[in-house]
Amino acid sequence: MRKVFLLILSCLTITTVWAQNNITLSTNDGWAVAGTFYRGESERCVILLHDLEKSRAEFATLTEKLQSENFCYLSIDLRGHGFSTNKGKYEEFEKTGQKNEFNKMPEDVYSAIKYLIGKDFSENNIYLLGTGLGANVAGKSLEKYSNIAGILMLTPSLKQRDVVTLSGIKNYKGPVFIGVSSEDRKQFMEASFIRNAAFLHSGQGNVTFQTAYNLKGTAMLNKYMLPTIIQWFKTPALPEIKSDIVTLTSEEEQVVE
C-alpha cells in the first residue's frame, strides 16, 4: 500500500513540475505581458508570437504537440491583445509610424527572452515562432537578439502596421524557417523576398522554405506541416552543401598528368 501511495505521489510531483504556468512579464516601457510557460525536459525553448487580433490561445494545437515532445515553450499575448491590456487595446493603437505600439512589440519579446535566460536557458537555445504580425515582430526582434537558436515565420510580410521584418533578418546568421501560402501571390512574393534576404545573410543551408496551397498562419500547423516544424526545432540547419568542384594540390596535379 505504501508503494502505491509513493507511486501516486511521484506521478503528482512530475505533473506539477511540468504543468503549464500562467505568468506575467514586465516590459521596459510598462506593459504587463501575459504568458503561459511550459518547462518540459528540453534545454531548448520556443517563444510563440500570435497574429494581429489573436492571442496565445491560437497555438493550442502546437503547444499540445510541444508538450508531447517535452519541448519547452513560452506563449505570450502581445501588448494590446488577450490579457496584455493594462495600457490599452490594439484597436486604439496608431497603425503607422516607427514609434507606434506595434513597432514596440519587440519589447514584449525581449521580456520573454530575459525571463527564459533567468530560467537558465542560454540565448542560443531560444527559438522564436511567429504568425502574421507575430512573424514580423519576431523578425524585427533580431535587431537586438541575433544569437538565438532559430526563427520560424508563418505567413510573414515585408511590413505590417509598419513593423518591418527585414530589419532584423539582415542582422541574423542563424537558421530560418518560412511557411507561406502559394495561393496568395502577394504574400508569397513577399515571403520569397524575405527568404532571399535570409539566404544572403544566413546562408542557403540555414533556410527552410515551406508552402501550403491555401493555408495561412496557425492553419499551417496541421498534420502535414507540424511534424516538419517539430523536426526543424530539433535540427534547424541543413547539412553543409559541398561544392562538386574539386581543387587539386600540386602533387595531385602531377599524378593526374
C-alpha positions in Angstrom: 0.0 0.0 0.0 2.9 2.3 0.9 4.5 1.7 -2.5 1.2 2.6 -4.3 1.0 5.8 -2.3 4.6 6.7 -3.2 4.0 6.0 -6.9 0.9 8.2 -6.9 2.8 10.9 -5.1 5.6 10.6 -7.6 3.2 11.0 -10.5 1.6 14.0 -9.0 5.0 15.6 -8.4 6.0 15.1 -12.1 2.7 16.5 -13.2 3.2 19.6 -11.1 6.8 20.1 -12.3 5.8 20.0 -16.0 2.5 21.8 -15.7 1.7 25.0 -17.7 2.2 28.1 -15.6 0.5 31.4 -16.3 2.9 34.2 -15.8 3.1 38.0 -16.2 6.2 39.6 -17.8 7.1 43.3 -17.3 8.5 45.2 -20.3 10.8 48.2 -20.1 8.0 50.5 -21.2 5.4 49.4 -18.6 3.4 46.7 -20.2 2.2 43.7 -18.2 2.5 40.9 -20.8 0.5 37.7 -20.0 2.1 34.4 -20.9 2.0 30.7 -20.5 5.2 28.8 -19.7 5.8 25.1 -20.0 9.2 23.9 -19.0 9.4 20.4 -20.4 12.7 18.4 -20.5 14.4 20.0 -23.4 17.3 22.5 -23.0 15.7 24.4 -25.9 12.7 26.7 -25.6 10.4 28.4 -28.2 8.7 31.8 -27.7 5.3 31.9 -29.5 4.0 35.1 -31.0 0.5 35.3 -32.4 -1.1 37.2 -35.2 -2.9 40.6 -35.2 -6.3 40.4 -33.4 -5.4 37.0 -32.0 -3.9 35.7 -28.7 -1.7 33.0 -27.4 -4.8 30.7 -27.4 -4.4 30.3 -31.2 -1.4 28.0 -30.5 -3.4 25.3 -28.7 -2.6 22.6 -31.4 1.1 23.5 -31.4 1.5 23.6 -27.6 -0.2 20.3 -27.3 2.4 18.8 -29.7 5.3 20.5 -28.0 4.2 19.1 -24.6 4.0 15.6 -26.1 7.6 16.1 -27.3 8.6 17.6 -23.8 9.7 20.7 -25.6 9.7 24.0 -23.6 7.6 26.9 -24.8 6.6 30.4 -23.6 3.5 31.7 -25.4 2.6 35.3 -24.8 -0.2 37.8 -25.5 1.4 40.7 -27.4 0.6 44.1 -26.0 -3.0 45.2 -26.5 -4.1 41.6 -27.1 -5.6 38.9 -24.9 -4.8 39.6 -21.3 -2.0 42.1 -22.0 -4.2 45.2 -22.0 -3.0 47.1 -18.9 -2.1 50.1 -21.1 -4.8 49.8 -23.8 -6.1 47.6 -26.6 -4.7 47.1 -30.1 -7.7 48.8 -31.7 -6.6 52.0 -30.0 -3.0 51.8 -31.4 -1.7 54.0 -34.2 -1.4 51.9 -37.4 1.7 53.7 -38.8 4.9 55.2 -37.5 8.2 53.9 -36.2 7.0 54.6 -32.6 3.6 53.1 -32.7 2.8 50.3 -30.2 3.0 47.6 -32.9 6.6 48.6 -33.6 7.3 48.4 -29.8 6.1 44.8 -29.6 9.8 43.5 -29.7 9.9 44.8 -26.2 7.4 42.1 -25.3 9.7 39.5 -26.9 12.8 40.9 -25.1 10.9 40.5 -21.7 10.2 36.8 -22.7 13.8 36.2 -23.6 15.0 37.7 -20.4 12.6 35.5 -18.5 13.9 32.4 -20.1 17.5 33.4 -19.5 16.5 33.8 -15.9 15.3 30.2 -16.1 18.8 29.1 -17.2 18.2 28.9 -20.9 21.1 30.3 -22.9 20.2 32.7 -25.7 21.4 30.3 -28.4 18.9 27.7 -27.1 15.9 30.0 -27.6 13.7 30.0 -30.7 11.1 32.5 -32.0 7.9 31.4 -33.8 5.5 34.0 -35.1 2.4 34.0 -37.3 1.4 37.0 -39.4 2.1 40.1 -37.4 3.9 37.9 -34.8 6.2 36.7 -37.6 7.1 40.4 -38.4 7.7 41.1 -34.7 9.9 38.0 -34.4 11.9 39.3 -37.4 12.3 42.8 -36.0 13.4 41.3 -32.6 16.5 40.0 -34.2 17.8 43.6 -34.3 18.7 43.1 -30.6 18.9 39.3 -30.1 20.8 38.0 -33.1 22.3 34.9 -31.4 19.0 32.9 -30.9 18.8 29.3 -32.0 16.4 29.9 -34.8 13.4 31.9 -36.1 10.2 30.4 -37.6 7.9 32.7 -39.5 4.5 31.6 -40.8 3.0 34.0 -43.4 5.4 36.9 -42.8 5.2 40.1 -44.8 7.7 42.7 -45.6 5.7 45.3 -43.5 2.6 45.1 -41.3 1.5 48.0 -39.1 4.9 49.4 -40.1 6.7 46.5 -38.4 9.5 45.8 -40.9 10.7 42.2 -41.0 13.9 42.6 -42.9 15.5 45.0 -40.4 16.2 42.0 -38.1 16.7 39.3 -40.8 19.7 41.4 -42.2 21.2 41.2 -38.7 20.8 37.4 -38.3 23.0 34.5 -39.4 21.2 31.6 -37.8 18.5 29.1 -39.0 15.3 30.5 -40.6 12.1 28.7 -41.4 9.4 30.4 -43.6 6.0 29.0 -44.2 3.6 30.7 -46.7 0.5 30.1 -48.8 1.3 29.6 -52.5 -2.2 30.8 -53.5 -1.8 34.3 -52.1 0.6 35.8 -54.8 1.4 39.0 -52.9 2.2 37.2 -49.7 4.2 34.5 -51.5 6.3 37.1 -53.3 7.0 39.0 -50.0 7.9 35.8 -48.2 10.2 34.9 -51.1 11.9 38.2 -50.8 12.4 37.5 -47.1 13.8 34.1 -47.9 16.3 35.6 -50.4 17.5 38.0 -47.8 17.9 35.1 -45.3 19.9 33.2 -48.0 22.2 36.2 -48.3 22.8 36.7 -44.6 22.3 33.2 -43.0 23.4 31.1 -45.9 21.2 28.8 -48.0 21.8 25.7 -45.8 20.3 27.7 -42.9 17.0 28.5 -44.7 13.9 26.2 -44.9 11.0 27.4 -47.1 7.7 25.6 -47.0 4.5 26.3 -48.9 0.9 25.3 -48.3 -1.7 25.8 -51.0 -4.3 28.0 -49.3 -3.4 27.9 -45.6 -2.1 30.8 -43.6 -0.8 31.4 -40.0 -1.6 28.7 -37.5 -3.8 26.9 -40.0 -0.5 25.6 -41.3 0.1 23.8 -38.0 -1.8 20.7 -39.4 -0.8 17.1 -39.7 1.2 17.8 -42.8 3.5 20.7 -41.8 3.5 20.2 -38.0 5.9 17.2 -38.0 8.3 19.2 -40.3 8.2 22.1 -37.8 8.9 19.9 -34.8 11.8 18.2 -36.6 13.1 21.7 -37.6 13.2 22.6 -33.9 15.4 19.6 -33.3 17.7 20.0 -36.4 17.2 23.5 -37.8 20.2 23.7 -40.1 20.6 21.6 -43.2 23.8 19.6 -43.7 26.6 21.7 -45.4 26.3 21.6 -49.1 29.8 20.9 -50.5 30.9 22.0 -53.9 31.2 19.4 -56.7 34.3 21.3 -58.0 37.5 19.6 -56.7 40.6 21.7 -56.3 43.8 19.6 -56.7 47.0 20.1 -54.9 50.2 20.4 -56.9 51.2 16.8 -56.0 47.8 15.6 -57.2 48.1 17.5 -60.4 51.4 15.8 -61.2 49.8 12.4 -60.6 46.9 13.3 -63.0 49.4 14.4 -65.6 
